[in-house]
């Protein structure tokens, strides 16, 4: 599958975008904190339909925000800019890690534009951490400790990673400015997944690594959000779409087929009442 790179103007600067495929129900991919759009390369190479990935502001090849706005709600504006610039009126959103909070917020704000939501190894809110853990995190974000501490954070998440995955993830982490990573992380103090996802009525699937679910325990997102389905991938790291692309793609394909069938059914029905977002309401 050939890809094309382009630059669009986002709300805080230029955003680097990669597009692939054509036709069908578009899929828009959003990477995690300190990540970049190349982490979705295997998915874009696999999908025949139109797909889009991009670098969030301050990450990858996208411009930093002069105002230092790197919270998950700020990144949602980047999603809007990309979707609008590329004319994506109705599409599937796929997020990874911190990117799950971003796509969830977009879906909550614009439910009528999101045909389906896929959350790749979603985590939780910083509110789930005890005060002593937050204090330790705050200390590790200090400039003199950050270099060593960031590797300590990532080691548990890289359990089971392929060598290529590990190298790519750590390279991207090193390339992302400290202030971007720390500001994005602290924004999770305001993240309330149950409330956020309650505002999106469409189909939602979590694709989680077995290791992450063990680490999260009862805090796992699919246990907190009513009706959320989960597919579990064993023997992979937090970057499951890079470690096991064939398996991840197979799960994604099945979900996309369900969403497309749902869209076809809705298109065949007579027009019904809509909510404020333009989405059909259920009778």
C-alpha positions in Angstrom: 0.0 0.0 0.0 1.5 3.3 -1.1 1.4 6.2 1.3 1.4 10.0 0.9 2.8 12.6 3.3 1.3 16.1 3.6 1.4 19.0 5.9 -1.8 20.7 7.1 -2.3 23.8 9.3 -3.4 22.9 12.8 -4.6 25.2 15.6 -1.1 25.4 17.0 1.1 25.0 13.9 1.8 22.6 11.1 0.8 18.9 11.5 2.5 16.1 9.6 0.0 13.7 8.1 0.3 10.3 6.3 -2.6 9.1 4.1 -3.0 5.7 2.5 -5.7 3.8 0.6 -8.9 5.1 -0.9 -12.6 4.8 -0.7 -14.6 3.0 2.0 -15.2 4.2 5.5 -12.1 6.2 6.5 -10.0 5.3 9.5 -8.1 8.0 11.5 -5.2 6.8 13.8 -4.0 8.8 16.8 -0.7 7.8 18.6 0.1 8.0 22.3 2.2 10.4 24.4 5.8 10.7 23.0 4.7 8.6 20.0 4.4 9.4 16.3 2.4 8.4 13.3 4.9 5.8 12.1 3.7 3.6 14.9 0.6 2.9 12.8 2.6 2.0 9.6 1.6 -1.7 9.7 -2.1 -0.8 10.0 -2.0 1.7 7.1 -0.1 -0.7 5.0 -2.8 -3.3 5.7 -6.0 -1.4 5.1 -7.3 -1.0 1.6 -9.8 1.8 2.6 -8.7 5.3 3.2 -6.6 5.7 6.3 -4.9 8.7 8.0 -2.3 9.1 10.7 -0.7 12.2 11.9 1.7 13.5 14.5 0.2 15.4 17.4 1.5 18.9 18.1 5.0 18.8 19.6 5.6 15.2 18.6 7.1 13.5 15.6 7.4 16.0 12.7 4.6 18.3 13.8 5.3 21.8 15.1 5.4 22.5 18.9 2.7 24.7 20.3 4.1 28.2 21.1 1.6 28.4 24.0 2.6 25.1 25.5 -0.9 23.5 25.2 -0.4 19.8 25.3 -3.4 18.4 27.3 -5.6 15.7 25.9 -8.3 18.2 25.2 -5.9 20.4 23.2 -4.8 17.4 21.1 -8.5 16.9 20.3 -8.4 20.1 18.3 -5.6 18.6 16.2 -7.9 15.7 15.4 -10.6 18.1 14.3 -8.1 20.0 12.1 -7.0 16.9 10.3 -10.5 15.5 9.9 -11.7 18.8 8.5 -8.8 19.5 6.2 -9.1 16.0 4.7 -12.9 16.1 4.4 -13.5 13.2 6.8 -17.2 13.7 7.5 -17.8 10.3 9.1 -15.0 7.9 10.1 -13.6 5.4 12.6 -11.2 6.7 15.2 -8.4 4.5 16.5 -6.2 5.6 19.5 -3.3 4.1 21.4 -2.5 4.6 25.0 -2.7 8.4 25.8 -4.2 8.7 22.3 -7.3 6.8 23.7 -8.1 9.8 25.8 -7.8 12.1 22.8 -10.0 10.0 20.5 -12.5 9.5 23.4 -12.7 13.2 23.9 -13.2 13.8 20.2 -16.0 11.2 20.0 -17.7 12.7 23.1 -17.7 16.1 21.5 -18.6 15.0 17.9 -20.5 11.7 18.3 -22.3 12.3 15.0 -19.0 12.1 13.1 -17.5 9.0 14.7 -18.8 5.7 13.2 -16.8 3.6 15.6 -14.1 3.9 18.3 -11.1 1.6 18.9 -9.0 2.0 22.0 -5.6 0.4 21.7 -4.3 -0.7 25.2 -6.1 2.2 27.1 -4.8 3.1 30.5 -6.6 5.0 33.3 -6.7 8.4 34.9 -4.0 9.8 37.1 -6.8 10.1 39.7 -6.4 6.3 40.1 -2.9 6.8 41.6 -2.3 7.2 45.3 -0.9 10.6 46.5 2.6 9.1 47.1 2.7 7.8 43.5 1.8 11.3 42.2 4.5 12.8 44.3 7.1 10.4 42.9 5.9 11.2 39.3 6.1 14.9 40.0 9.7 14.4 41.2 10.6 12.4 38.2 9.4 15.1 35.8 12.0 17.6 37.2 14.7 18.4 34.5 17.6 16.9 36.5 15.8 13.6 36.9 13.8 13.3 33.8 16.4 11.6 31.5 16.8 8.6 33.8 13.2 8.5 35.0 11.5 8.3 31.6 13.2 5.0 30.9 12.0 3.6 34.3 8.4 4.5 33.4 8.6 2.8 30.0 10.3 -0.5 31.1 7.1 -2.1 32.5 5.2 -1.1 29.3 7.9 -2.6 27.1 7.7 -6.0 28.6 7.2 -8.4 25.7 8.3 -5.9 23.1 10.0 -7.0 19.9 13.5 -5.4 19.5 12.3 -3.2 16.7 9.3 -2.0 18.7 11.5 -1.2 21.7 14.0 0.7 19.6 11.4 2.7 17.8 9.5 3.6 21.0 12.5 4.7 22.8 13.8 6.7 19.9 10.5 8.6 19.7 10.5 9.1 23.5 14.0 10.7 23.3 12.9 12.9 20.4 9.9 14.3 22.3 10.5 17.4 24.4 10.2 17.0 28.2 7.5 19.7 28.5 5.3 18.0 25.9 5.4 14.6 27.7 5.0 16.1 31.2 2.1 18.5 30.2 0.3 15.7 28.4 0.7 13.4 31.4 -0.5 15.9 34.0 -3.6 16.5 31.9 -4.8 13.0 32.8 -5.6 14.4 36.3 -8.7 15.8 34.6 -9.5 12.6 32.6 -12.7 10.8 33.6 -13.1 7.9 31.2 -16.6 6.8 32.4 -18.0 10.3 32.0 -16.2 10.9 28.7 -17.2 7.7 27.0 -20.8 8.0 28.3 -21.2 10.8 25.8 -20.4 8.6 22.8 -23.3 6.2 22.0 -21.6 4.4 19.1 -19.7 1.1 19.0 -16.5 1.0 21.0 -13.9 -1.7 21.3 -10.8 -2.0 23.5 -7.8 -4.0 22.1 -5.7 -4.6 25.2 -2.4 -6.4 26.0 -2.7 -9.1 28.6 0.1 -7.6 30.6 -1.6 -4.2 30.8 -4.8 -5.8 32.0 -3.0 -7.6 34.8 -1.3 -4.3 35.8 -4.5 -2.4 35.8 -6.6 -5.0 37.6 -10.1 -3.7 38.4 -9.1 -0.3 36.9 -9.2 -1.7 33.4 -11.3 0.5 31.2 -13.6 -2.2 29.9 -14.6 -3.0 33.5 -15.5 0.6 34.2 -17.4 1.5 31.0 -20.7 -0.3 30.6 -21.0 -2.2 27.3 -17.4 -1.8 26.2 -16.0 -4.9 24.5 -12.4 -6.0 24.8 -10.1 -8.2 22.8 -7.0 -9.4 24.6 -3.7 -9.9 22.9 -1.2 -12.2 24.8 2.6 -11.9 24.7 2.8 -8.3 23.5 4.0 -5.1 25.0 1.9 -1.9 25.4 2.6 -1.2 21.7 0.6 -4.2 20.7 -0.2 -2.9 17.2 3.6 -2.9 16.5 4.4 -6.2 18.2 1.6 -8.2 16.7 0.4 -6.3 13.6 -1.3 -9.3 12.0 -3.4 -10.1 15.1 -4.2 -6.4 15.8 -5.2 -5.9 12.1 -7.4 -9.0 12.2 -9.3 -7.7 15.2 -9.5 -4.3 13.6 -10.8 -5.8 10.4 -13.6 -7.6 12.2 -14.6 -4.4 14.0 -14.6 -2.3 10.8 -16.8 -4.9 9.1 -19.3 -4.6 11.9 -19.3 -0.9 11.8 -19.6 -0.8 8.0 -22.6 -3.2 8.2 -24.2 -0.9 10.8 -23.6 2.1 8.6 -25.1 0.3 5.6 -28.2 -0.5 7.7 -28.6 3.0 8.9 -28.3 4.3 5.3 -31.1 1.9 4.3 -33.5 3.2 7.0 -35.8 6.2 6.5 -34.5 9.4 8.1 -35.3 9.7 11.8 -34.9 12.3 14.5 -31.3 13.5 15.2 -29.6 14.8 18.2 -27.7 18.1 18.4 -24.6 16.5 16.9 -26.5 15.3 13.8 -26.4 11.6 14.9 -29.6 9.5 14.6 -31.3 9.0 17.9 -32.5 5.5 18.9 -36.2 4.8 19.3 
